[in-house]
Amino acid sequence: MSVRHEEPTWTGPTQREPVPAPVTAAEISAILVRHCGLDGAAAAAAPNASLEELGMDSLALLELQAVVADRYRVQLPEEAGRLSIVEVAEVVAHQYQPAAAPAPGAGRPGHTENDVLIAAPLPLVWELTNDVAGWTGLFTEYQSVEIIEQRGGTVRFRLTMYPDENGVTWSWVSERTADPVRREVHAHRVETGPFEYMRIHWRYAEVPGGTRMTWTQDFEMRPTAPVTTAQMTDRINANSRVQLDIIRDRIERIAAELEATAPAPAASTAGAGDE
């Protein structure tokens, strides 16, 4: 039995927060400062500047899209970077329709953070873990990976897992955008399935002994999901630790093999008087 999730009309892979109404420029500015790295003082000094003129790059705009989609259920236009903060607020306010208040006792959104130290250089760790087509040789849970579309640093792909204990094969479409300068990746499920949303943030850092890779996941389960958000948090934490250890071992083995086969440095033939 295979389970394939249909693509929703929007994706909102961020933690939900209480939403005041109406939507104001101050709220959009706060999102940009908190989530996208906006310099609040610079924005206040240039109220008519576009987001691009304020230094918001494609990754920051992607983050803004995600937060606005989840918080307000609004999809910003592709040219959002050319809009000012006030114009973004007007777009959101025009489309925004407040949702019903959550039921009393509703659970909190899920959040996990797990990391691993890999005794290998950061460029190698980055290359291997961002080769999505090669994930079946890096993870043990994925049966196949199908690349659907790739544009710049963004790749959309279908993951299919091995059958679970009930014989169900889970499959869904995800999208991830890599930033090699910041050494981080933002990903989310496009086909959310039992999740209200699922968002993953990968971070890489050079540390003594190699590379530290960190996974942060924010998500929430649908009311009809077979498990609760709390139960899924436990599952993700347990599985992440297993997969991170496997990835570490496989990359360290590759790093050792590369080091063993690397040509030895050539012996110096310089004469006593050479420089």
C-alpha positions as CSV (number, residue, x, y, z in Angstrom):
1,M,0.0,0.0,0.0
2,S,1.4,3.4,-1.0
3,V,0.3,6.7,0.4
4,R,0.9,9.8,-1.8
5,H,-0.1,13.2,-0.6
6,E,-1.8,15.7,-2.9
7,E,-0.2,19.2,-3.2
8,P,-2.1,21.8,-1.2
9,T,-3.0,25.3,-2.4
10,W,-0.5,26.8,-0.1
11,T,2.3,25.8,2.2
12,G,2.9,27.3,5.6
13,P,5.7,25.6,7.4
14,T,6.1,27.9,10.4
15,Q,4.8,28.0,14.0
16,R,1.4,29.6,14.4
17,E,1.1,32.7,16.5
18,P,-2.0,34.7,17.7
19,V,-3.1,37.0,14.9
20,P,-4.4,40.5,15.6
21,A,-6.5,42.3,13.1
22,P,-6.2,44.3,10.9
23,V,-2.7,43.5,9.5
24,T,-0.4,46.5,9.8
25,A,3.0,47.5,8.5
26,A,4.3,47.3,12.0
27,E,3.4,43.6,12.1
28,I,5.1,42.9,8.8
29,S,8.1,44.8,9.9
30,A,8.3,42.8,13.1
31,I,8.2,39.5,11.0
32,L,11.0,40.8,8.8
33,V,13.1,41.7,11.8
34,R,12.5,38.5,13.7
35,H,12.5,36.0,10.9
36,C,14.3,37.6,8.0
37,G,17.2,39.6,9.4
38,L,15.8,43.1,8.6
39,D,17.6,46.0,10.1
40,G,14.7,47.8,11.8
41,A,16.4,51.1,12.0
42,A,17.2,51.1,8.3
43,A,13.6,50.2,7.5
44,A,12.3,53.0,9.7
45,A,14.6,55.5,7.9
46,A,13.4,54.5,4.5
47,P,9.6,53.7,4.8
48,N,9.1,53.7,1.0
49,A,12.0,51.5,0.2
50,S,11.3,48.1,-1.4
51,L,12.3,44.9,0.5
52,E,15.0,44.3,-2.0
53,E,16.3,47.9,-1.4
54,L,16.3,47.1,2.3
55,G,18.6,44.1,1.7
56,M,16.1,41.3,1.7
57,D,17.6,38.5,-0.5
58,S,15.8,35.5,-1.9
59,L,16.2,33.4,1.2
60,A,14.8,36.2,3.4
61,L,11.8,36.6,1.0
62,L,11.2,32.8,1.1
63,E,11.1,33.1,4.9
64,L,8.7,36.0,4.7
65,Q,6.5,34.0,2.4
66,A,6.4,31.0,4.8
67,V,5.6,33.0,7.9
68,V,2.8,35.1,6.1
69,A,1.3,31.9,4.6
70,D,1.1,30.2,8.0
71,R,0.1,33.2,10.2
72,Y,-2.4,34.8,7.8
73,R,-3.1,32.1,5.2
74,V,-2.1,34.5,2.5
75,Q,0.2,33.9,-0.4
76,L,2.4,36.8,-1.3
77,P,3.0,37.6,-5.0
78,E,6.3,36.6,-6.7
79,E,7.3,40.2,-7.0
80,A,7.0,40.8,-3.2
81,G,10.7,41.9,-3.2
82,R,9.7,45.0,-5.1
83,L,7.1,46.0,-2.6
84,S,7.6,48.2,0.4
85,I,6.6,47.1,3.9
86,V,3.4,49.1,3.8
87,E,2.5,47.6,0.4
88,V,3.1,44.1,1.7
89,A,0.9,44.8,4.7
90,E,-1.8,46.1,2.3
91,V,-1.6,42.9,0.2
92,V,-1.9,40.7,3.3
93,A,-4.7,42.7,4.8
94,H,-6.7,42.6,1.6
95,Q,-6.5,38.7,1.5
96,Y,-6.6,37.9,5.2
97,Q,-9.6,36.2,6.7
98,P,-9.3,35.5,10.4
99,A,-9.6,31.8,11.3
100,A,-11.8,30.5,14.1
101,A,-10.1,30.4,17.5
102,P,-8.5,27.1,18.4
103,A,-10.3,24.8,20.7
104,P,-9.4,25.1,24.4
105,G,-6.6,22.8,25.4
106,A,-5.2,22.6,21.9
107,G,-1.6,21.4,21.9
108,R,1.5,23.4,21.1
109,P,3.2,23.1,17.7
110,G,6.0,20.6,17.6
111,H,9.7,21.6,17.7
112,T,12.8,19.5,17.7
113,E,16.5,20.2,17.4
114,N,19.2,17.6,17.0
115,D,22.8,17.8,16.0
116,V,25.8,15.6,15.3
117,L,29.6,16.2,15.1
118,I,31.1,14.7,11.9
119,A,34.8,14.2,11.8
120,A,35.0,15.5,8.2
121,P,35.6,18.9,6.5
122,L,32.6,21.1,6.1
123,P,32.8,21.3,2.3
124,L,32.6,17.5,2.1
125,V,29.7,17.3,4.6
126,W,27.9,20.1,2.7
127,E,28.4,18.4,-0.6
128,L,27.2,15.0,0.4
129,T,24.2,16.0,2.5
130,N,22.9,18.4,-0.1
131,D,23.2,15.9,-3.0
132,V,19.5,15.1,-2.7
133,A,19.6,12.6,-5.5
134,G,22.1,10.6,-3.5
135,W,20.1,10.5,-0.2
136,T,19.3,6.8,-0.6
137,G,23.0,6.1,0.0
138,L,23.2,8.4,3.0
139,F,19.9,7.8,4.8
140,T,18.5,4.3,5.6
141,E,14.8,5.3,5.6
142,Y,14.4,6.4,2.0
143,Q,13.7,3.9,-0.7
144,S,13.8,6.4,-3.6
145,V,14.3,10.1,-4.4
146,E,12.8,11.7,-7.5
147,I,14.0,15.1,-8.5
148,I,11.0,17.0,-9.9
149,E,12.5,20.5,-10.5
150,Q,15.8,22.3,-9.7
151,R,16.3,26.0,-10.1
152,G,19.3,27.7,-8.7
153,G,19.8,26.6,-5.1
154,T,16.2,25.3,-4.8
155,V,15.2,21.7,-5.5
156,R,11.8,20.1,-5.4
157,F,11.7,16.4,-5.0
158,R,9.6,13.4,-4.1
159,L,10.7,11.1,-1.2
160,T,9.5,7.6,-0.9
161,M,10.2,5.7,2.3
162,Y,10.6,2.0,2.8
163,P,7.3,0.3,3.9
164,D,6.5,0.7,7.6
165,E,5.6,-2.0,10.1
166,N,2.0,-2.0,8.6
167,G,3.2,-2.3,5.0
168,V,2.4,1.3,4.2
169,T,4.8,3.2,1.9
170,W,4.8,6.9,2.7
171,S,5.6,9.3,-0.1
172,W,5.5,13.1,-0.4
173,V,7.0,16.1,-2.2
174,S,9.4,18.5,-0.4
175,E,11.3,21.5,-1.4
176,R,14.6,22.9,-0.1
177,T,16.7,25.9,-0.7
178,A,20.4,25.8,0.1
179,D,22.5,28.9,1.0
180,P,26.2,27.9,0.6
181,V,27.3,31.3,1.9
182,R,25.5,31.1,5.2
183,R,25.9,27.3,5.2
184,E,22.2,26.7,6.0
185,V,19.3,25.1,4.2
186,H,15.5,25.9,4.6
187,A,13.2,23.1,3.6
188,H,9.5,22.3,3.9
189,R,7.0,19.7,2.8
190,V,4.9,20.8,-0.2
191,E,2.6,17.8,0.2
192,T,2.0,18.0,3.9
193,G,-0.1,14.8,4.4
194,P,-0.9,14.3,8.1
195,F,1.0,17.6,9.0
196,E,-0.6,21.0,9.1
197,Y,2.9,22.1,8.1
198,M,6.5,20.7,8.3
199,R,9.5,23.0,8.1
200,I,13.2,21.9,8.5
201,H,16.2,24.1,9.0
202,W,19.7,22.6,8.4
203,R,22.7,24.5,9.8
204,Y,26.4,23.7,9.4
205,A,29.4,25.0,11.4
206,E,33.1,24.3,11.4
207,V,34.1,23.3,14.9
208,P,37.2,21.6,16.5
209,G,37.1,18.0,15.3
210,G,35.1,18.6,12.1
211,T,31.7,19.8,11.2
212,R,28.6,20.2,13.4
213,M,25.3,19.7,11.5
214,T,22.1,20.7,13.2
215,W,18.5,19.8,12.2
216,T,15.6,22.0,13.5
217,Q,12.1,20.9,12.7
218,D,8.9,22.9,13.3
219,F,5.6,21.3,12.6
220,E,2.0,20.6,13.7
221,M,-0.2,17.6,13.1
222,R,-3.7,17.7,11.6
223,P,-6.6,16.8,13.9
224,T,-7.2,13.8,11.7
225,A,-3.6,12.5,11.9
226,P,-3.0,9.1,13.4
227,V,-0.7,10.6,16.0
228,T,-0.6,13.8,18.1
229,T,1.9,16.6,17.7
230,A,3.5,15.5,21.0
231,Q,3.8,11.9,19.8
232,M,5.3,13.0,16.5
233,T,7.8,15.1,18.4
234,D,9.0,12.0,20.2
235,R,9.2,10.0,17.0
236,I,11.1,12.7,15.1
237,N,13.6,13.1,18.0
238,A,14.2,9.4,18.1
239,N,14.5,8.9,14.3
240,S,16.7,12.0,13.9
241,R,19.3,10.7,16.3
242,V,19.4,7.4,14.5
243,Q,19.7,9.0,11.0
244,L,22.3,11.6,12.2
245,D,24.5,8.8,13.6
246,I,24.2,6.9,10.3
247,I,25.0,9.9,8.2
248,R,28.0,10.7,10.5
249,D,29.4,7.2,10.1
250,R,28.9,7.1,6.3
251,I,30.5,10.5,5.8
252,E,33.4,9.8,8.1
253,R,34.1,6.6,6.2
254,I,34.0,8.5,2.9
255,A,36.3,11.1,4.3
256,A,38.8,8.5,5.5
257,E,38.7,6.8,2.1
258,L,39.4,10.1,0.3
259,E,42.3,10.9,2.7
260,A,43.8,7.4,2.1
261,T,43.7,7.7,-1.7
262,A,44.9,11.3,-1.8
263,P,48.2,11.7,-3.5
264,A,51.2,12.3,-1.2
265,P,52.6,15.8,-1.4
266,A,55.6,16.0,-3.8
267,A,59.0,16.1,-2.2
268,S,60.8,19.4,-2.5
269,T,63.6,19.5,-5.1
270,A,64.6,23.1,-4.3
271,G,68.4,23.8,-4.0
272,A,70.0,25.3,-0.9
273,G,70.0,28.8,-2.6
274,D,66.5,28.6,-4.0
275,E,63.6,30.6,-2.5
